[in-house]
Each structure stands twice: as structure tokens, then as C-alpha cells.
Amino acid sequence: MVRILHVVGTMDLGGAETFIMNLYRKIDREKVQFDFLCHNRIEAKYTDEILSMGGKMYMVEGISHVGFLKYEKSLYNFFKSHPEYQVVHSHQNDLNGLILKQAARAGVKVRVSHSHTEYHYKSFQRKALFAFFKYNVNRYTTDAFACSKPSGNMLYTGKLKKNFDVIYNGIDTNRFAYSAEKGQTIKDEFNLSNGPIIGHVGRFAPVKNHTFIIDIFNEFLKLYPNAKLVLVGTGDTLVQTKDKVKTLGIEKSILFLGLRTDVDSILSAINIFLFPSIHEGLPLSVVEAQCSGLKVITSDTISEDTVITDLITRMPLSCSAKQWAEKLDELYVNSKSVDRSIYANVVNNAGFGSKQIAKTLVDRYLKKL
């Protein structure tokens, strides 16, 4: 059995982490086992499940906690003291450069960089730091993956840019297939029986554009006063978002559900999925929403690789909140004629089923060794 070390942030319910877990559950663990090097803490939402499946978990303090030099030293010491890991798969985007540099110094044979997002930095300092990290990514990576073509094109150069593999953010399509029964359970739990239900799943961070989500929904309420907005996730901009909702006086129309393990059921309960992110790689939640047969409205800055089905509508962020709300209205009316039950097969056949992606990835690991 080969043990693969995945370098991650923390194994909470984030997009990249959920993607890894979707694969982990499907791999042949007699051939391959996943272990995890986490930043700052081991305890997280997926910790117990990882340990129950035989995975090991380690911790290194992040660069923002200990500084550049100590971070590099701790990475090198870890890889040097764990020679059993000859495949290191890093999911830290541009920071992969520092991680894989130290893995190379310690003699790790296969060093995989995985790009999970696009990169849009405004400050000169952050652009300069990204250029440095990017240089190291391209120098020390042996195998390059990305969740979409744009996310790969922005991180990789030269030979890697020509040869990186797009590894789709796979999901358990059976789990996320539309279920009226599961949806009704959520509606009963939160008293969502009347009016349109708009939903969003994502961490509360500036890139997810929750401020604009609230503006759009505030305009939508003028068309449907009994509408509800369901927000799943937590993060740095949660308090700011709640403050805006309070200022607008629409608290009774919005549900903040925090981190949930039943996103599949929540998707079956809602009518339209709203996702006006400023930029993304290939967001897992948009794949899940399509699997559930939901009409989805996204910003046109998100990779076109996200368009798996005919359920996606793309809108410019330059359009007003009122224009987005009018499009929501149009999609809500049209959604009533959609057969949501067919889309799990569509998403699976498009190559987004986690079982087939897991097999492809395991074959790649074993071939490299």
C-alpha cells in the first residue's frame, strides 16, 4: 500500500477539502491511503472521518503564524523525518511553491501541485509575493493539476503550463441527486413551505461577494415579499454580512445556517442557486447545485468549465442588483418546468463523478512510482 501525503489548510468543510474527501471515500484503500499535513490545527470537521478510515494527520504552523524562515524549516524537517512519503500532493495554490521546494530538498520523488482557484491580486506587494511563489511552483513541481483551465494557466508556466492536467472537482453524484423527500425535511425544519427559496453555499470571504448577494436578494424581495434566502457557510465576512442584513431590516427573510453536513438536502429544498463570486476556479458548490437540478446564476468571471449543464446562467458583475434580481425572477418562473431528477446522470456523464476521478488519480500515483 502506498501512502500519499496531502498538504492542506485545515480539513473543514471548504471546497478543496470536500473535494479531497470525496475522492478519499472512493479510493481503493488496499492500494492507496491518504494522510494529511495540516496548517495550525488538526481538529476539524473531517478529522474523525479521516482517522476512522486509517488516515494519519500531522500539523505544521502556517507561514502567517511563524514567519517565512521558520515555516520553510519546519516543512523541511517534517519531510526529512518522514521518508515514507514519496508522493506529496499540495493543495495550497501558490504556496505550493514553498511546500514542494522543501519536499524536493528532503528527497521526495513525486511532488504534485494542485491549483484550486484563479489568482487576482491588486497590491504590488501581493503580486510580487505571488510571482516568487509561482517561480518556485514551476521549479519544484513534478506533476501539475488544476481544477479548471484558467486556474492552471494562471499558476503554471513553460512546460507545466503545456502539460498540467485538469482534475475536475468531483462529487458523489448519487448523494447530490435531487430528492423531494430530503428537500421537504429541510423545509419543515426551517418553515420554508411558502414562497421562492434562493440559496448560496460558500465561505464568508470577500471573493464570494456576500454583500452583493444581499443587495440582489433585497431587490428580489420587492418582487416576492415572502421569499427566503438560505446562506450556508461561515468565515471572516459573516459579521459584516449580518450587519448589512440588519441595516436593511430583512433579518426575517434570511437564514444563516453556518457549516452544514446536509448540503445535499438543502439544495433539494431551494429553487435557485445564486453565486456572484468575484473570481473562482471551479467551485464545487456550483457542481453540486447542477447535480441537484437547480437553476444557477453565476458571475461571468467564473471559469466556463463550470458550465456542465444547461442550468447555468452567467451575468456580468457590472449589472446592477436590480438586473440580477430580474434574472432571478425569470429563472424562478422557468424552474417550475425543470425535471430536476435527470441532472445527476448528466453531471456524472460529464466526468464529475468522484468515483471515476478517484480511480484516475490513484492510477496516476501508482504509475509515477
N, C-alpha and C positions, 0 to 999 in steps of 0.2 A: 504493500500500500504506500502511495506517495502522499506526503503531507504538503499542502500548499499554504503559504502564509499570505493572508490578505492584510494589507495595511489600510486602515480606515480611520475615521474620526472617532465617533462613539457609535455603538450598534443600537441606535434608537430608530424610530420609525421614519427615517429620511428616505429619499428616493433611491440613492445609491445603495444604502444599507438594505432596503427592502428588495432591491434587485438581486443583491448577493444572496440574501436568504431564500429568495425564490429559486435560485439555482442550487443552493446548498441542500434544500429539501429534495431535489430531484436527482442529484448525482448518485452514482454507484459508489457508496462509501466503502465497499470492499476494495475498490481500486484507488480511490482518492478521498482524502479527508481535508477539510478546511480548518485552518487555525487563524487567529486574528491578533494583530498588533494594533491596539487602540491608542488613542491620544487622550491623556489626562485622567480617564477613568474607564474601568472595566464594566461596572454596574450600569446596565441599560435595559431597554425593553426586550432585546433579543438574547440577553446573556443566558438566561435559564435554558432557553431552547437550544442554543449553541452547545452548552455543556451537556445537555441531555443526548445530543447526537454525537458526542465524543470529541467535539472540538475543544481546543485549548485557547486560552485568552491571556494576552500579555498587555503591558501598558508601557508607554513612553510619554514623558511630559512634552507637551507641544511647544513649538518654537515661540509662541507668544508668552508662554509661561517662564521659559528658562533662557531664552535668547538663542541666537544663531549658532554659536560655537558649541554650547553645551548640548543643544539639540542634535547637531551632527555627531558629536562624540557619543551620545547615548545610543544613537542609531547604530553606529559602527560597533560599539561594544555588544549590543544585542545580537546583531547578525554574526559577529565573530564567535559569540558564545553559543550560538545555535546553528552549527554547521549542517544540521539535518534538513534545513530549508534550502533546497536548491532551486525552488521556484518562489519568487516573491512577486505578488500581484498588488500594485499600489493604486489606490482609488482616490488619491488626494490631489488630483488635477495638476496644476502647475508645480505644486510642492513635490510631486513625484520626482522631480529632478534631484532634490537633496536626498530623498529617501533611497533612490536607486543608485546614486553616486556612492553612498555608504555601503549599500549591498554589494556593489561591484568591488569596492575596496576590500570587503570581507570575503570575497571569492564566490559569491552567489552566481550560479551559472545562467539561470533564466530570470530576466528582470522585465516584468510586464508593467507598462504604464497604461492606465485607463483614464481617458478623458470623459468626464460626465457632464460637462457644461461648456457653453461658449464663454468667451472672455471679453469683457468690455470695461476697461479701467480708464478713468478720467484723469487722475492726478499723475503728474510726471513721476513722482516717487514710486507709485504702484506700477506704472508702466515699465519703469527701469527694473524694478524687482521682478516683474513678470518676465522680462527679456532675459534676466540672469537665470531664473528657474527654467525657462524654456530651453535655454542653451544646454543646461545640464540634463534635462529630459531627453533631448535629442542625442546627447553624447553617451549616456549610460543605459538607455533602453535597448533591450534586445527584441522585444515584441510590443507593438503599439496597438492598442484598442481604443475605440471611441464609441459613444452611444449614438452618434449621428455623424454625417459627413462634415457639417460646419464645425462641430466641436473638435473633430480630428484635424481639420485644416488649420484651425487657429493655434493648435498646440504643437503640431509636428512640422518639421522642415526636412528638406532634402530627401534622403532615401526613405525615412519614416513616413513622410507626407505621401509618397507614392505607394507605400506598402501597408499602411495601417488598415486594420480590419474593423468594420462596423459591427459591433456586437449589440444587437437590439436589447433594450430594457425589457426582458421577458417577464411575463406574468403567468400565474395559474389561471388559464382561461376558463376552466370549469368553475373555479371559485367565483370569478367575477362575471359569470354569465347572469343575465337578468333573472331575478326571482321575485315575482309579485308577492310571494309569501314573506320573504325576508324584508322586502320594502315595507310591507304593511306592519311588520313588527316595529320598525323604526317610526313609522307614522303614529302608531299607537303610543309608543314610548314618549314622544315629544308633542303629541297632539297636533299632527300635521295633516289632518284629514281634509282641510278646505284650502283652495287656492293654489297657485303655482309655487313650486319649490325650486329655488335656484341653489346650486351647490358649488363649493370650491374646496379642494384638498391641497394643502401645501403649507410649508413652514411660514411663519410670520417674519418676513425679511423684506427689505426694500425692493429686491428684484421681483418679488411676487406681486407687488403693486396693489396691496390691500386697500390703500387709500382710494384708488380709482375704482376698485370693486365696490366700495361703499357708495361712491358717487353714482356709479351706474345703477346700483340697486335702489338708491334713493329716487332716481328718476323713474325706475320701473314701478316703484310703489305708487306713483301718480297714475299709472295705468291699471295697476292691480293692488288696491289698498290692503287686500288680505294675503298678499304674497309673503313668503318666508325666505330668508337667506340662511343657509347652513354652512358654517365655516369649520373645517376640520384642520387642526394643527396648533402649534404653539411656536413661540420664538420672540425675537427681540422687539418686533413692532406690534406685539399683541396689545400692550397697554395703550399705545398711541392710537391703534385702530378702535379700541373700545371707547377711548375719549372722543373720537370723532363721531362714533355712533351716538353717544350720549348728547353731544352738542347738537346733532341733527334731530334728536328726540325720537329715534326709531328703534330703541332698545327692544321693544316687544316684538319686532319683526325679524330679529336676527338671533341665531343660536350659535354660540361659541362652544364647540364640543370638545376642544382640546385634542390630545392624542387618542386615537381610537384604533382598536384591533378589528373592528367590524366595518371597515370602509366599503367592503363589497355590499353589505346590507344597506348602508347609507346611500350608495349610488343607485341601488334599486328603488329607493324611496323618492329620489329627486327627479325633476323634469328636465332641467337644462344645467349643463356644466359650464361655469364661467371661469376663464383662465387668461386674463390680460397681462401676463408677465412681461417685464421689460426685455428680458432675454432668457433663453433656456438652451439646454442641449436637446435631449429628447425626454420630456417629463413623463415619468412612469404613471402619474395620476391621469394624464390625458389618454394614455393607452388603456388604462383600467376603465375609464369612463366610456370609451368607444366599445370595449368588450361588453359593457353593460347596456349597450344600445342607446346611449344618451346623445342627444344633440349637444354639440360642443362649440363654444365660441372662444377663439383664442386670438391673441395679438399676432400680426403678421411678421413679427420679429422672431418668432419661434421657428425652428427648423421645419422645412416642408416634409422631412422624414416623419413628422408626427401625423401627417395625413394618411392614415391607414385605411379609412373607410369614407363613405360619402356623408358621414355625420358631422364633419368638421367645417366650420365657417371661420375664415380669418378676417380680422378687422385691423386697420391701422390704429396705432395709439394716438395719432393726431386727430382722430374723430372724437367728438365730444361725448360726454357721458350720456347725454340725451340720445345721440345717434346709436350708441351701443345698446341702450335700453330699448329703442325701437326695433333693433335687430333681435334682441331677446324676445320681444313680443312676437315677432314674425316666426322665430324658431319654436316658441312655445305653442303657437297655433298649429304649426306643421307637425310638431312632435306627436300629436294625438293620433296620427295615422301611421306611425312607425311601428313595425314589428320588431320589438327590442330583442326577442329571443334568438334571432338569427346571427347576431353580431359576434358572439363568442367564437363561432366557427370561422367567421371572416377574419378576425384578428389572429386566430391560431394559424390559419392557412397562409396568412401574410408573413409568417415567420416569427411571431412574437410569443409563441408558447414556450414557457420556461423549460419544459422537459426536453425539447429538441435543442434549445440553446445550451442547456447544461451538458448534453451529450457532445455537442460540438466543442465546447470549452474543454471538457475532460480529454477528448481526443487530442486537442492541441497541446495540453500539458504533457501528456504521455509521449506524444511524438517528439517534443522538444527534448525529452530526457532519454 
